[in-house]
Amino acid sequence: MSIIQEVKDSWGWIGIEPLTIVGENDFGNLMIEDVGGKYWRLSPEDVYCEVVANDRSDLERLSQDQDFLEDWYMQALVEQAKESFGELPEGRKYCLVIPGALGGEYGISNIKTAPLVDLVRFSGDLAKQIKDLPDGAEIQLRVVD
């Protein structure tokens, strides 16, 4: 299955109609252009997918924003992950075992690797399940086969 189709299937409930992936980072964050020309950031570790630029010129401005770039490239965390796990094989990304949205730590003890398609699928499913919960709400995770 293509990543575009996985984004449609896993995140379509928020209203995204993905056209193409225009960028990705080592933690599986995707910059996605939709059919209307807007740009969305999908962040598996923070469990969100939202519009970050309304058009190409907004995206170009965003690409000059140092705070955005620091957050996007996650350089210190990527360096730690590379030291522990080595270079990423095709189709895999580093990831937080417990997503930041659930209180997971941004540290090497909470990092593994996973297929990008699984990160998109898991984060979309989790986001849908927790979307109406207030910040700080207690949750229980149940793993089912």
C-alpha positions as CSV (number, residue, x, y, z in Angstrom):
1,M,0.0,0.0,0.0
2,S,1.3,3.5,-0.8
3,I,1.9,6.0,1.9
4,I,-0.6,8.4,0.2
5,Q,-3.3,5.7,0.5
6,E,-2.3,5.0,4.1
7,V,-2.6,8.7,4.9
8,K,-6.1,8.7,3.3
9,D,-7.2,5.5,5.1
10,S,-5.7,6.4,8.5
11,W,-6.1,10.2,8.7
12,G,-8.9,11.0,6.2
13,W,-11.3,11.4,9.1
14,I,-9.7,14.8,9.8
15,G,-10.5,16.1,6.3
16,I,-7.1,15.6,4.6
17,E,-7.2,14.6,0.9
18,P,-3.5,13.9,0.3
19,L,-2.1,14.5,-3.2
20,T,1.7,14.0,-2.6
21,I,4.4,13.7,0.0
22,V,6.7,16.7,-0.4
23,G,9.0,15.9,2.6
24,E,9.7,13.5,5.4
25,N,12.1,13.3,8.3
26,D,13.8,10.4,10.1
27,F,11.0,10.2,12.7
28,G,8.3,9.6,10.1
29,N,7.0,13.2,10.0
30,L,5.4,13.9,6.6
31,M,4.8,17.1,4.8
32,I,1.8,16.5,2.6
33,E,0.3,18.6,-0.1
34,D,-3.4,18.1,-0.4
35,V,-5.7,18.4,-3.5
36,G,-6.5,22.0,-2.6
37,G,-2.8,23.1,-2.5
38,K,-2.6,23.2,1.3
39,Y,0.3,21.6,3.2
40,W,-0.2,19.4,6.2
41,R,2.3,18.1,8.7
42,L,1.7,14.6,10.0
43,S,3.6,14.0,13.2
44,P,3.4,10.4,14.4
45,E,5.3,11.1,17.7
46,D,2.9,13.9,18.7
47,V,-0.1,12.1,17.1
48,Y,-1.4,15.0,14.9
49,C,-1.9,15.9,11.3
50,E,-2.7,19.5,10.6
51,V,-2.4,22.3,8.1
52,V,0.9,24.2,8.5
53,A,0.8,26.2,5.2
54,N,-2.1,27.4,3.1
55,D,-0.1,27.5,-0.1
56,R,3.4,27.2,-1.6
57,S,4.5,30.6,-0.6
58,D,3.4,29.9,3.1
59,L,5.4,26.7,2.9
60,E,8.5,28.5,1.6
61,R,8.2,31.0,4.5
62,L,7.9,28.1,6.9
63,S,11.0,26.5,5.5
64,Q,12.9,29.6,6.6
65,D,11.6,29.5,10.1
66,Q,14.4,28.3,12.4
67,D,12.1,27.1,15.2
68,F,10.2,25.0,12.6
69,L,13.3,23.7,11.1
70,E,14.8,22.7,14.5
71,D,11.5,20.9,15.3
72,W,11.3,19.3,11.9
73,Y,14.8,17.9,11.7
74,M,15.0,16.8,15.4
75,Q,18.8,16.7,14.9
76,A,19.9,15.8,18.5
77,L,17.4,13.0,18.8
78,V,18.3,11.7,15.3
79,E,22.0,11.6,16.2
80,Q,21.2,9.6,19.3
81,A,19.0,7.2,17.4
82,K,21.7,6.7,14.7
83,E,24.3,5.9,17.4
84,S,22.0,3.3,19.0
85,F,20.3,1.8,15.9
86,G,22.4,2.8,12.9
87,E,21.3,4.1,9.6
88,L,17.6,3.5,8.7
89,P,16.8,0.8,6.2
90,E,14.4,1.7,3.4
91,G,10.9,2.2,4.6
92,R,11.7,2.4,8.3
93,K,11.8,5.4,10.6
94,Y,12.9,6.1,14.2
95,C,9.9,6.4,16.5
96,L,8.9,7.0,20.1
97,V,7.6,3.8,21.6
98,I,5.2,5.8,23.7
99,P,4.1,8.8,21.7
100,G,4.8,12.2,23.2
101,A,1.1,12.9,23.1
102,L,0.7,10.1,25.7
103,G,3.6,11.4,27.9
104,G,6.4,9.5,26.1
105,E,9.9,10.8,26.7
106,Y,11.9,12.3,23.9
107,G,14.9,10.2,24.8
108,I,16.8,7.2,23.6
109,S,15.2,4.9,26.1
110,N,11.8,5.5,24.4
111,I,13.1,5.2,20.8
112,K,12.9,2.2,18.4
113,T,12.5,1.8,14.6
114,A,9.3,0.9,12.8
115,P,8.0,0.8,9.2
116,L,6.7,4.2,8.1
117,V,3.4,2.7,7.1
118,D,2.9,1.4,10.6
119,L,3.6,4.8,12.1
120,V,1.1,6.5,9.9
121,R,-1.5,3.8,10.6
122,F,-0.9,3.7,14.4
123,S,-0.8,7.5,14.9
124,G,-4.0,8.0,12.9
125,D,-5.9,5.3,14.8
126,L,-4.6,6.6,18.2
127,A,-5.4,10.2,17.2
128,K,-9.0,9.3,16.3
129,Q,-9.5,7.5,19.7
130,I,-8.1,10.3,21.8
131,K,-9.3,13.3,19.8
132,D,-12.1,14.3,22.3
133,L,-10.1,13.8,25.5
134,P,-9.0,16.8,27.5
135,D,-5.3,17.4,28.0
136,G,-4.0,15.4,30.9
137,A,-6.8,12.8,30.8
138,E,-5.9,9.4,32.0
139,I,-6.1,6.6,29.5
140,Q,-5.6,2.8,29.4
141,L,-3.9,1.1,26.5
142,R,-5.2,-2.3,25.6
143,V,-3.3,-4.3,23.0
144,V,-5.6,-6.6,21.1
145,D,-4.8,-9.0,18.2
